[in-house]
Amino acid sequence: MQTRIRWLFLPNEPQNESDENGHGTCVTSKVTSTAYGVAKNANIVVMKVHPIDDYIAVSRYIEACAIVARDIESRGLQGKAVICSTLNGE
């Protein structure tokens, strides 16, 4: 199977392509599972925002949303993209 996952990051952030606690992976699997997902052929774009001092500032979250919006526009995916935002706190 061809890779269906692409990662986006905020500028100057670690480009760590992993889900340390599994929350985003769990949510994504419910939607895109090739066996049971409602969007079996979906491509997944992960926008990862790393916390600073265990905190994600609202401004950084908004910046991440803007990056995703520009990505959707640049790829001509308006009307074809679904955004699911999962936030995890410990």
PASEBA-1860 file (N, C-alpha, C; in nm, 3 decimals):
! residues 90
1> MQTRIRWL> 0.084/-0.118/0.000/0.000/0.000/0.000/0.089/0.125/0.000 ~ 0.053/0.220/-0.082/0.129/0.344/-0.089/0.107/0.427/0.037 ~ 0.210/0.498/0.080/0.199/0.583/0.199/0.092/0.689/0.176 ~ 0.004/0.704/0.273/-0.106/0.799/0.264/-0.092/0.910/0.366 ~ 0.022/0.920/0.431/0.038/1.018/0.538/0.145/1.120/0.499 ~ 0.112/1.247/0.519/0.207/1.356/0.496/0.205/1.442/0.621 ~ 0.320/1.493/0.660/0.333/1.571/0.783/0.358/1.717/0.753 ~ 0.297/1.807/0.832/0.324/1.950/0.829/0.369/1.993/0.968
9> FLPNEPQN> 0.452/2.095/0.974/0.502/2.143/1.103/0.505/2.295/1.104 ~ 0.498/2.351/1.222/0.520/2.494/1.238/0.667/2.523/1.208 ~ 0.697/2.645/1.161/0.837/2.679/1.137/0.920/2.666/1.265 ~ 1.041/2.624/1.250/1.137/2.613/1.360/1.096/2.515/1.469 ~ 1.015/2.417/1.434/0.976/2.314/1.531/1.044/2.183/1.495 ~ 1.063/2.095/1.592/1.118/1.962/1.561/1.026/1.890/1.462 ~ 1.084/1.827/1.364/1.004/1.754/1.266/0.999/1.607/1.305 ~ 0.930/1.583/1.414/0.917/1.451/1.473/0.790/1.385/1.419
17> ESDENGHG> 0.806/1.287/1.333/0.692/1.219/1.272/0.650/1.099/1.355 ~ 0.599/1.127/1.474/0.548/1.020/1.559/0.435/1.074/1.645 ~ 0.356/0.985/1.695/0.246/1.019/1.784/0.277/0.955/1.918 ~ 0.341/1.031/2.004/0.396/0.977/2.128/0.290/0.915/2.218 ~ 0.169/0.971/2.222/0.068/0.915/2.312/-0.042/0.837/2.239 ~ -0.040/0.838/2.107/-0.133/0.756/2.031/-0.271/0.814/2.009 ~ -0.301/0.929/2.065/-0.436/0.986/2.056/-0.474/1.018/1.911 ~ -0.390/1.092/1.841/-0.419/1.128/1.702/-0.428/1.006/1.613
25> TCVTSKVT> -0.339/0.909/1.635/-0.340/0.786/1.557/-0.471/0.710/1.578 ~ -0.517/0.704/1.700/-0.642/0.635/1.731/-0.759/0.702/1.660 ~ -0.769/0.833/1.670/-0.878/0.905/1.607/-0.873/0.887/1.455 ~ -0.755/0.901/1.397/-0.740/0.887/1.252/-0.777/0.748/1.204 ~ -0.741/0.647/1.281/-0.771/0.509/1.239/-0.920/0.482/1.230 ~ -0.998/0.550/1.311/-1.143/0.531/1.308/-1.202/0.578/1.175 ~ -1.139/0.678/1.117/-1.192/0.737/0.994/-1.132/0.673/0.870 ~ -1.002/0.643/0.872/-0.933/0.603/0.750/-0.894/0.455/0.742
33> STAYGVAK> -0.939/0.375/0.835/-0.906/0.233/0.833/-0.948/0.172/0.698 ~ -0.857/0.098/0.636/-0.890/0.039/0.506/-0.996/-0.069/0.518 ~ -1.017/-0.123/0.637/-1.119/-0.226/0.655/-1.254/-0.165/0.695 ~ -1.255/-0.073/0.790/-1.381/-0.027/0.846/-1.402/0.125/0.841 ~ -1.302/0.200/0.797/-1.313/0.345/0.797/-1.417/0.398/0.701 ~ -1.470/0.514/0.731/-1.569/0.575/0.642/-1.501/0.646/0.526 ~ -1.371/0.668/0.534/-1.295/0.731/0.427/-1.171/0.647/0.398 ~ -1.195/0.527/0.347/-1.089/0.427/0.330/-0.975/0.473/0.239
41> NANIVVMK> -1.002/0.559/0.143/-0.900/0.602/0.048/-0.846/0.741/0.078 ~ -0.876/0.792/0.195/-0.833/0.928/0.231/-0.682/0.936/0.247 ~ -0.628/1.050/0.209/-0.489/1.082/0.239/-0.489/1.159/0.369 ~ -0.393/1.132/0.453/-0.386/1.192/0.586/-0.274/1.295/0.589 ~ -0.307/1.415/0.634/-0.208/1.519/0.653/-0.207/1.551/0.802 ~ -0.093/1.530/0.865/-0.080/1.553/1.008/-0.012/1.688/1.029 ~ -0.076/1.773/1.108/-0.017/1.902/1.147/0.016/1.891/1.294 ~ 0.142/1.876/1.323/0.184/1.853/1.461/0.235/1.983/1.522
49> VHPIDDYI> 0.184/2.016/1.640/0.228/2.134/1.714/0.285/2.086/1.847 ~ 0.412/2.110/1.867/0.478/2.067/1.990/0.449/2.164/2.103 ~ 0.422/2.115/2.222/0.403/2.206/2.336/0.535/2.267/2.380 ~ 0.526/2.386/2.433/0.641/2.452/2.494/0.608/2.463/2.642 ~ 0.693/2.407/2.726/0.666/2.400/2.870/0.530/2.338/2.898 ~ 0.499/2.229/2.826/0.372/2.156/2.841/0.249/2.239/2.807 ~ 0.265/2.339/2.722/0.154/2.429/2.690/0.157/2.463/2.541 ~ 0.041/2.458/2.475/0.030/2.501/2.336/-0.049/2.631/2.336
57> AVSRYIEA> 0.018/2.739/2.298/-0.046/2.870/2.296/-0.153/2.874/2.185 ~ -0.260/2.944/2.212/-0.368/2.958/2.113/-0.313/3.016/1.983 ~ -0.220/3.109/1.993/-0.163/3.171/1.872/-0.091/3.068/1.785 ~ -0.024/2.972/1.847/0.045/2.868/1.770/-0.055/2.772/1.708 ~ -0.164/2.744/1.778/-0.269/2.659/1.722/-0.332/2.727/1.601 ~ -0.358/2.857/1.611/-0.416/2.933/1.499/-0.318/2.935/1.382 ~ -0.190/2.952/1.410/-0.088/2.948/1.304/-0.088/2.813/1.233 ~ -0.103/2.706/1.310/-0.108/2.572/1.252/-0.231/2.558/1.161
65> CAIVARDI> -0.345/2.610/1.204/-0.466/2.605/1.121/-0.446/2.682/0.991 ~ -0.374/2.795/0.997/-0.347/2.874/0.877/-0.258/2.797/0.780 ~ -0.160/2.725/0.833/-0.073/2.643/0.748/-0.154/2.535/0.678 ~ -0.243/2.472/0.751/-0.330/2.369/0.692/-0.419/2.430/0.584 ~ -0.478/2.546/0.611/-0.565/2.612/0.513/-0.487/2.647/0.385 ~ -0.365/2.697/0.399/-0.283/2.728/0.281/-0.248/2.601/0.204 ~ -0.223/2.492/0.274/-0.192/2.365/0.210/-0.313/2.316/0.128 ~ -0.431/2.326/0.187/-0.554/2.286/0.117/-0.572/2.370/-0.008
73> ESRGLQGK> -0.554/2.500/0.005/-0.571/2.590/-0.109/-0.466/2.564/-0.217 ~ -0.340/2.547/-0.179/-0.234/2.527/-0.278/-0.250/2.397/-0.355 ~ -0.316/2.299/-0.295/-0.337/2.170/-0.361/-0.474/2.159/-0.430 ~ -0.550/2.268/-0.426/-0.681/2.269/-0.492/-0.781/2.175/-0.427 ~ -0.775/2.163/-0.296/-0.862/2.068/-0.226/-0.982/2.134/-0.158 ~ -1.010/2.260/-0.191/-1.127/2.324/-0.131/-1.251/2.241/-0.165 ~ -1.332/2.215/-0.065/-1.452/2.133/-0.084/-1.426/1.984/-0.082 ~ -1.300/1.944/-0.071/-1.265/1.801/-0.072/-1.189/1.762/0.055
81> AVICSTLN> -1.160/1.857/0.140/-1.078/1.830/0.259/-1.164/1.834/0.385 ~ -1.129/1.749/0.478/-1.193/1.747/0.609/-1.083/1.767/0.712 ~ -1.107/1.857/0.806/-1.008/1.881/0.910/-1.062/1.826/1.042 ~ -0.983/1.744/1.105/-1.015/1.691/1.237/-0.904/1.734/1.331 ~ -0.939/1.807/1.432/-0.839/1.858/1.525/-0.850/1.781/1.656 ~ -0.741/1.715/1.692/-0.738/1.645/1.819/-0.633/1.712/1.907 ~ -0.673/1.742/2.028/-0.582/1.803/2.124/-0.570/1.710/2.243 ~ -0.452/1.701/2.296/-0.430/1.611/2.408/-0.356/1.684/2.517
89> GE> -0.405/1.674/2.637/-0.337/1.733/2.752/-0.313/1.625/2.856 ~ -0.210/1.643/2.930/-0.181/1.542/3.031/-0.186/1.603/3.168
END
